[in-house]
Amino acid sequence: MSMKPKESGEIPAETVRVARAAFPKGSLAIRVRDGLGPLFSDEQFADLFPARGKPAWSPGRLAMVLVLQFVEALTDRQAAEAVRARIDWKYALGLELADVGFDYSVLSEFRDRLVGADGGREILDSVLAAARRQGLVTARGRARTDSTHVLSAVRELNQLELAAETLRSALNAVALAEPGWLSACARPEWFKHYATRAEDSRFPKDRSRRDQTYRRVGDDGMHLLRNIWAQDAPPGLRELPEVEVLRQVWVQYFHLVDGEVARRGPKDRPPGVMRLVTPYDLEVRTGGKRDINWDGYKVHLTETCEDDTPHLVTSVVTTLGSVSDDRMAAPVHAELARRDLLPGEHWVDTGYANGGALV
C-alpha cells in the first residue's frame, strides 16, 4: 500500500444537502465536522506508507473513522458499515454519498501502522490543536489526572505455568532450529510433559506434589540451558529469542542449592518492575491498584475539568503495570508542557503524592 495525499477539502454539496435534511438538529459526527473542521490530513501519516504500491484509503479519513468508532463503541465491521451507509459519517468525512468505503480489515491494518510509529500521539495532538483553535482548551486552567489498569493481550499465568510454558516455547524454537541436536540431548519424558500448552496441562493440586513438579520443570530447563551453552552446542541456539527468555526466567525464578535446582523464595526474586510474567510479551508486568491486581500496563489520563467547557483528554502516558503512581507527576507534566497545556491547578489523588511532587 502507498499513500497518495488527498485533502478532504469541502464536503460535497449533495452530501451537505441530504445530511441537513436527514439531521435537521445535527448529530455528533455532523457537529464535530462543523465545529472543528477536518481534524486530520493525509500528510500527517505520510511516514506510515511507502511511496510505491496500490493507493491506500485516505489515512486522514481513517483517523477520523477511528475517533468516531471509539466514541460510538463500534466494532471494525460496524465502523466500516457506518462509513458505507450513514449519511452523517459521510458528512464528517467529506465523502460523496455514493462512496462505498473500504473493507473492515483496513482499520486493523491502519491501527497496526499507528501503533508501530506511535501515531496515536499524532491523532491526539491534532484533536487538541483543533480544540485550542475553538477555545475549548487552554493552558493554565484546571486539570485532573488518574490512572487505570490495562490488561495484556496474553493469558495470565501462575508461576508454575510461566515456567512450564517458557520451557515449552524454548523447546519448540530449538526443535525448529536444530531438531537433530535436540533429539540427542532431550530427556524422554519431555515429549509427554511439554507437548501441550501449560494452561492445558493438569498440574497436581497437592502442595508437595506441586512443588515436586516445580522442581522437575526447573531441572529440565537448567538441563536444556547447560546443553545450549556447552562448547559443542550449535552457537546459533543462544541467539534464539525464546532461549534468551528461558535464561531470564530461570535466573529470576530458580537458583542452585547444593548443586540442585531450587525455586527462589519471594524475597529472593527481582522486583516487579524487572520480573517477567509471560514468555510472549516481555514488557508485561504485574500491577496492583487498591484491590485490583493484573498483568499488563497502566495508563495515566489527564483531562480538563473546567465548569464551562467540555472535559477533554490532554495527556495519555502509559507505563509498565508495576510503576507506582507517585513517580508519574513529572512525566505527566512534561507531556502537558510539550503541548503547552500545563494547568494552573492540577488535581490528583494521594497515590501521586511524594516529597518532590509536593515541593
N, C-alpha and C positions, 0 to 999 in steps of 0.2 A: 504494500500500500504506500502511495506517495500522497503528499498534500499539495493541492493547488489552491492557494489562499483566495478566498472569496468573502467580501464583506457582506453581512446580512442586509445592510442598506435599508431602504424604505420597505415597509410592508406592502405587498401587492394590493392594489386598490380594491379588487374583488374580495380579497380576504378581509379587508377592513370593513367593507360594506356588509358582508354576511355576518361577521363577528359582532358588529354593532347591533344588527337586527336580532341575532340569536341571544346576545347577552346585553340587553339594554342597561342593566345595572353593573355590567362588567363581571369579571371573575378574577381569581387570584392571578392566573397567568397573564390575563389582559392588564390588570393593574400593575403588575411588575414591569411589563414592557412599556406601558405608558409612563410610569413613574421613574424608571431607571434607564430606559432605553436599552439598546443591545449591550449586554453585560460583557460579552467575550468576543474577541476577534480571532480569526484563523491564525494570524501571525503569532499570537501568543503561544501557540502549540507547534510552531514550525519545527522545533528541535525534536519532537516526538516521532517525526515521519521522515523517511528517506526522500531524496529528491526525485527518484525514478520509481515507476511502478504504477499499478492501477490507482486512479484517484480515489482518495478516501472521502467518506461523507464529511461534511463541514465539521471540523473539531470544535469551532466556536459554538455551533449549534448543539453539538453533542454535550458540551459542558453545560449548556443551559438545560438540556434534557435531564442530565444528572441532578441538577438542582431541583427541578420540578418533580422528578421521580422521588427524591428524598422527601420533599415536602408532603407529597401525597402517599408516601409509603407504598409505591408500586413495585412489582417485580419487573425484570427486564422485558418479559413478554408484554406485560401490561403497558409499560412505558413506550415501547415500540408501537403498540397498537394505538396509544394516545396520539403519537406523532402522526400516524396514518389517518386517524378517524376524527380527532377532536378539533373543532374549529378554533377554540381559544388557545390551544397549544400551537396551532399553525400561525396564529396571530403573534404569539410571543416569540416564535422562531423566525418570523418573517418569511413563511413559505406560501407558495401557491396552493390553492385549495385542492388541486389535482395531484400534489406531490405525494408519492406513495411511501416516503420514508425509507426505512432500512430494516434489515433483518435484526432481530433482538440480540443476536450474538455480537453485534458491533459494539454494544455497550460494555460487555465484559472485556472485549479486546481493548477498548479505549481506556477503561479503568486500569487495566494492566499497564498500559503505556504511562498513565498518570502516576501510578504507584512507583514504577521503575525510575521516574525522573522527579519524584517529589512534586508532581504537578498539582496536587491538592492545595498547596500553599499559593500557587498562582491563581487558582479559582477563588480562594478566599480573599486574596488581595484585590482582585477585580471587583468582587461584590462590595467590599468595604470602600473602594475608590468611588464607585457609583453612589453608595450611601453618603459618602462625605460630600459629594457634589450637591446632593439634595439636602444637606444639613441634618441628616439623620444620625450622624456620629461625628464627634469632635474630641479633641484631646482635652485633658484637664477636667473631665466630667467625673461621673461616678461609675464604678465597675465592680464586679464581684467575680471571684474565681473559686471553683471547687473541682474535685477530681472524681472520677468514676472508673470502674474496672472494665477491661476489655479482654474477653476470653480469647485464647489462642485457637487457631483452626485445626488443632490436633487433639486427640483424645487425652484426657487426664490419666496419668499412670501413677500407681503407687510405686514405692521404691523397688520392690521385687519385680514388678512388671517392667520398670525402667531398665533394670539391669538385664533381664532376660531379653527384652526387645532390642536393646542396644547390641547385645551379643548376636542375636539373630540377624540384625541388619548388617553387622560386620561380616558374619559368615556368608551371607548371600553375596556381598560385594566381593569377598575373596574368592568365592566359588566361580563367579563370572570372570575374574581376572586370572586366576591360577587354579583351575579345577583339579589338575593332577597333583599339584603340591598340597592342596587342602586334603585330598583323599588320603595322602600318605601320612599326614600329621593329625587328622581328625580322630577323636575318640568315637568308638562305635555308637554309643548312646546319644551322640549329638543329633543324629538324624531323627531320633524319636523326640528329644526334648525341644528342639528348635525348628521343627518343620512348620509349625503354625505360629501365628502372632501370639504375643504374650497374653493379650486380653481374652484369647480363645482357649488358653490353657487352664487346666484345673489344678491350681496350686492348693496344697493342703491347708486346712483351716487350723489344725492343731499347731500351737505356737512352736513346740520343739521340732516338729517335722517341717514347719515353715522355715525355721532358722537353718535347718539342715539343707533345705532346698536353696536358700540364700547362699550358704557356703559352697554348695555344689556349683551354682551359677558363677560365683566369684572365682572358684578354682578353674572352671572351664575357660573363663575369659582370660585369666592370667596365663593359662597354658597356651592359648592362641597368641597372646601378645609376646610371650617368650619365644615362640617359634617364629613369629614375624620378625622379631629383632635379632634372631640368630644370624650368624655370619653367612650361612649358606642359603638363607631365605631370599626369594626374589626381591630386589630392592624396591620395586615399584609398589609393593604392598603397603609400605609405610606411608606412601603418599595418598592412599585412598582416603577420602573424607570420612567414610564410615569407620575406618580403622582409627583415625585420629579422634573421633567422637568416643569410640570404645576406650581408648587410652585415657581421655579426660575423665570419663565417668568412673573408670576403675581407680584413678588417682583420688577422686573425690569421695568415693563410697567404700573403698576397700584398702587394706594395708596388710603387711606381713607381720605375724606374731609368731616368734619361734619357728620361722620358715613356713608357717601355714597361712593361707589366705583367710582373713577375718574381716568382718563388717565393721566399719568405723562407727564409733558412738556419735550421738547427735552433736556433742560439743567438739568432736574431732573433725567434723566436716567443714568445708569452707563456708563463708557467709552466703546468705541467699542471693546476693547480687551476682555471685560468681557461679552458683551451683546449677548445673544442667538438670532439667526435669523431663526432657524428651529428646530422643535422638534425631527427631525430624524437624525441629525448629530450635536452633541453638541460641536464639535471642529470648526465648520464653523463660520467664522466671515466676516463682510462686510469690503472690502478693497477698496482703491482708489489709482489710479496712473495716474496723469495728468487728461485726460478726460475720463478715464475708471473707472467704479465702478462695483463691482462684489461681490458675496457671495462665499467664498471659502478660498483659501490659496494663498501664494506667494512663489515662488521658486527662489533662488539665484544661478545662474550658473556662474562658473568660468572656463575660458578656457585659454590655452596658446595662445600667439599671436606673436610667432617668425616668421621672414620672411622666414626662410629656412627649417622649419619643419611643419608637419600638425598641425592644431589647434585642440587640444584635451581638452575635458572637464575634469577638475581635481577636481572639488568640486561641490556638489549639496546640498544645505541647504534649507529646507522647513520650513516655519513659518505660523502662522495664517495670514489671509489676512489683518488684521489691524495693523500688526507690521511694523513700519517705517523702511525704508532702512538705516537710519543713526544709527540704533542700531546693524547693521549686520556686520560691518567691523571686529570686534573682533571674532565673531563666525566663519566667513569665514576663517580668518587667523588661528584659532585653528584647523579647519578641514584640511587646507592645511599643517599645521605643523605636524598633525598626520600622513600624508602621506610623510613627508619630501619633500614637494613641495612648500614651501614658495617662492614667487617670489622676485627677486631683484627690480623689477619695477612693480607696481600694478596700473592698470588703472580702475577708477570708475567715474561715473557721480556725479554731485553735490548732488544728493539725499543721498549719503553715507557720506557726509561731516558733521562732528561735531568737537568740540574742541579737544576731546580726540583722535579721529582718526587722526586729523592733527598733533597733537603732536607725 
